[in-house]
Amino acid sequence: MARLATISPVLVTTALIAWTTLVYRLTTYGSWEAYPAVLALPLMLICHGSLIVTKKPRYWFAVYALGHLLVFIPIWFYSLALISKDSL
């Protein structure tokens, strides 16, 4: 169970990529399918925050969070642009 908690932010990213792949061809401007993608960022931040607070050593979980954010943010913006049919 501890391993699942550790990889939960990566699972959120994987779910975002899967969701984008499934729905981006079927969406229109302003469609509801963008809302799950919008919720991916707060969910991922909560996962990383809980890891930093509850696990030891905190330094490595903070480094993990920073590295994952550097990868996640461009993926998140690209997914939002694809799903919402809006350029950022």
C-alpha atoms as an extended CHARMM CRD file, in Angstrom:
* protein
*
        88  EXT
         1         1  MET       CA              0.0000000000        0.0000000000        0.0000000000  PROA      1               0.0000000000
         2         2  ALA       CA              2.9020000000        2.3520000000        0.6990000000  PROA      2               0.0000000000
         3         3  ARG       CA              4.2290000000        1.8260000000       -2.8150000000  PROA      3               0.0000000000
         4         4  LEU       CA              0.8250000000        2.7320000000       -4.2790000000  PROA      4               0.0000000000
         5         5  ALA       CA              0.8290000000        5.9860000000       -2.3030000000  PROA      5               0.0000000000
         6         6  THR       CA              4.3160000000        6.7630000000       -3.5810000000  PROA      6               0.0000000000
         7         7  ILE       CA              3.3830000000        6.3370000000       -7.2350000000  PROA      7               0.0000000000
         8         8  SER       CA             -0.0770000000        7.9480000000       -6.9560000000  PROA      8               0.0000000000
         9         9  PRO       CA              1.0460000000       11.2580000000       -8.5720000000  PROA      9               0.0000000000
        10        10  VAL       CA              2.3700000000        9.3080000000      -11.5610000000  PROA      10              0.0000000000
        11        11  LEU       CA             -0.9330000000        7.4370000000      -11.7430000000  PROA      11              0.0000000000
        12        12  VAL       CA             -2.7580000000       10.7900000000      -11.8800000000  PROA      12              0.0000000000
        13        13  THR       CA             -0.5180000000       11.8230000000      -14.7880000000  PROA      13              0.0000000000
        14        14  THR       CA             -1.1390000000        8.5070000000      -16.5400000000  PROA      14              0.0000000000
        15        15  ALA       CA             -4.8910000000        8.8980000000      -16.0550000000  PROA      15              0.0000000000
        16        16  LEU       CA             -4.7030000000       12.4240000000      -17.5250000000  PROA      16              0.0000000000
        17        17  ILE       CA             -2.8640000000       11.1660000000      -20.6010000000  PROA      17              0.0000000000
        18        18  ALA       CA             -5.3300000000        8.2980000000      -21.0200000000  PROA      18              0.0000000000
        19        19  TRP       CA             -8.3200000000       10.6390000000      -20.6230000000  PROA      19              0.0000000000
        20        20  THR       CA             -6.8980000000       13.0660000000      -23.1620000000  PROA      20              0.0000000000
        21        21  THR       CA             -6.2250000000       10.2670000000      -25.6270000000  PROA      21              0.0000000000
        22        22  LEU       CA             -9.7650000000        8.9400000000      -25.2860000000  PROA      22              0.0000000000
        23        23  VAL       CA            -11.7420000000       12.1840000000      -25.5580000000  PROA      23              0.0000000000
        24        24  TYR       CA             -9.8310000000       14.8370000000      -27.4880000000  PROA      24              0.0000000000
        25        25  ARG       CA            -11.2240000000       13.8100000000      -30.8900000000  PROA      25              0.0000000000
        26        26  LEU       CA            -14.8100000000       13.8830000000      -29.6190000000  PROA      26              0.0000000000
        27        27  THR       CA            -14.8050000000       17.2130000000      -27.8090000000  PROA      27              0.0000000000
        28        28  THR       CA            -15.8900000000       20.6610000000      -28.9000000000  PROA      28              0.0000000000
        29        29  TYR       CA            -15.0330000000       24.0900000000      -27.5900000000  PROA      29              0.0000000000
        30        30  GLY       CA            -16.3670000000       24.4480000000      -24.0450000000  PROA      30              0.0000000000
        31        31  SER       CA            -17.2980000000       20.7970000000      -23.5400000000  PROA      31              0.0000000000
        32        32  TRP       CA            -17.4670000000       19.1840000000      -20.0990000000  PROA      32              0.0000000000
        33        33  GLU       CA            -14.6460000000       16.7390000000      -20.8580000000  PROA      33              0.0000000000
        34        34  ALA       CA            -12.0840000000       19.3810000000      -19.8590000000  PROA      34              0.0000000000
        35        35  TYR       CA            -13.1920000000       19.3630000000      -16.1960000000  PROA      35              0.0000000000
        36        36  PRO       CA            -11.5070000000       16.0650000000      -15.2420000000  PROA      36              0.0000000000
        37        37  ALA       CA             -8.3060000000       17.3560000000      -16.8230000000  PROA      37              0.0000000000
        38        38  VAL       CA             -8.5600000000       20.5850000000      -14.8300000000  PROA      38              0.0000000000
        39        39  LEU       CA             -8.9580000000       18.5590000000      -11.6150000000  PROA      39              0.0000000000
        40        40  ALA       CA             -5.7720000000       16.6010000000      -12.3190000000  PROA      40              0.0000000000
        41        41  LEU       CA             -3.4970000000       19.4290000000      -11.1110000000  PROA      41              0.0000000000
        42        42  PRO       CA             -5.0510000000       19.9020000000       -7.6470000000  PROA      42              0.0000000000
        43        43  LEU       CA             -5.2900000000       16.1400000000       -7.2030000000  PROA      43              0.0000000000
        44        44  MET       CA             -1.6460000000       15.7000000000       -8.1080000000  PROA      44              0.0000000000
        45        45  LEU       CA             -0.6160000000       18.5290000000       -5.7480000000  PROA      45              0.0000000000
        46        46  ILE       CA             -2.5960000000       16.9240000000       -2.9100000000  PROA      46              0.0000000000
        47        47  CYS       CA             -0.8790000000       13.5820000000       -3.5760000000  PROA      47              0.0000000000
        48        48  HSD       CA              2.5700000000       15.1580000000       -3.4870000000  PROA      48              0.0000000000
        49        49  GLY       CA              1.7310000000       17.2480000000       -0.4220000000  PROA      49              0.0000000000
        50        50  SER       CA              0.5310000000       14.2310000000        1.4970000000  PROA      50              0.0000000000
        51        51  LEU       CA              3.6970000000       12.3340000000        0.5610000000  PROA      51              0.0000000000
        52        52  ILE       CA              5.9170000000       15.1740000000        1.7600000000  PROA      52              0.0000000000
        53        53  VAL       CA              4.0170000000       15.4900000000        5.0490000000  PROA      53              0.0000000000
        54        54  THR       CA              3.6140000000       11.8060000000        5.8960000000  PROA      54              0.0000000000
        55        55  LYS       CA              6.7340000000       10.0790000000        4.5190000000  PROA      55              0.0000000000
        56        56  LYS       CA             10.3440000000       10.2750000000        5.5670000000  PROA      56              0.0000000000
        57        57  PRO       CA             12.8770000000       11.4910000000        4.3890000000  PROA      57              0.0000000000
        58        58  ARG       CA             10.9450000000       14.5550000000        3.2780000000  PROA      58              0.0000000000
        59        59  TYR       CA             13.7590000000       15.9490000000        1.1600000000  PROA      59              0.0000000000
        60        60  TRP       CA             13.5600000000       13.1510000000       -1.4140000000  PROA      60              0.0000000000
        61        61  PHE       CA              9.7800000000       13.4120000000       -1.6750000000  PROA      61              0.0000000000
        62        62  ALA       CA             10.1320000000       17.1740000000       -2.2400000000  PROA      62              0.0000000000
        63        63  VAL       CA             12.6800000000       16.5080000000       -5.0070000000  PROA      63              0.0000000000
        64        64  TYR       CA             10.3010000000       13.8990000000       -6.4620000000  PROA      64              0.0000000000
        65        65  ALA       CA              7.4660000000       16.4590000000       -6.3890000000  PROA      65              0.0000000000
        66        66  LEU       CA              9.5580000000       19.1400000000       -8.0910000000  PROA      66              0.0000000000
        67        67  GLY       CA             10.7680000000       16.7890000000      -10.8080000000  PROA      67              0.0000000000
        68        68  HSD       CA              7.2800000000       15.4700000000      -11.4290000000  PROA      68              0.0000000000
        69        69  LEU       CA              5.8660000000       18.9990000000      -11.6140000000  PROA      69              0.0000000000
        70        70  LEU       CA              8.4440000000       19.9110000000      -14.2500000000  PROA      70              0.0000000000
        71        71  VAL       CA              7.1610000000       17.0340000000      -16.3770000000  PROA      71              0.0000000000
        72        72  PHE       CA              3.4730000000       17.3360000000      -15.4530000000  PROA      72              0.0000000000
        73        73  ILE       CA              2.8290000000       21.0330000000      -16.1540000000  PROA      73              0.0000000000
        74        74  PRO       CA              3.5750000000       20.9170000000      -19.9290000000  PROA      74              0.0000000000
        75        75  ILE       CA              1.5570000000       17.6900000000      -20.2540000000  PROA      75              0.0000000000
        76        76  TRP       CA             -1.3130000000       19.3030000000      -18.3610000000  PROA      76              0.0000000000
        77        77  PHE       CA             -1.3610000000       22.4380000000      -20.5390000000  PROA      77              0.0000000000
        78        78  TYR       CA             -1.1600000000       20.3850000000      -23.7260000000  PROA      78              0.0000000000
        79        79  SER       CA             -3.9910000000       18.1270000000      -22.5590000000  PROA      79              0.0000000000
        80        80  LEU       CA             -6.1780000000       21.1100000000      -21.7180000000  PROA      80              0.0000000000
        81        81  ALA       CA             -5.4840000000       22.6620000000      -25.1160000000  PROA      81              0.0000000000
        82        82  LEU       CA             -6.3120000000       19.4310000000      -26.9300000000  PROA      82              0.0000000000
        83        83  ILE       CA             -9.4900000000       18.7200000000      -24.9990000000  PROA      83              0.0000000000
        84        84  SER       CA            -10.9310000000       22.2220000000      -24.8730000000  PROA      84              0.0000000000
        85        85  LYS       CA             -9.9350000000       23.0950000000      -28.4660000000  PROA      85              0.0000000000
        86        86  ASP       CA             -8.5390000000       26.3370000000      -27.1140000000  PROA      86              0.0000000000
        87        87  SER       CA             -5.0290000000       27.6070000000      -27.6900000000  PROA      87              0.0000000000
        88        88  LEU       CA             -3.1090000000       28.6750000000      -24.6150000000  PROA      88              0.0000000000
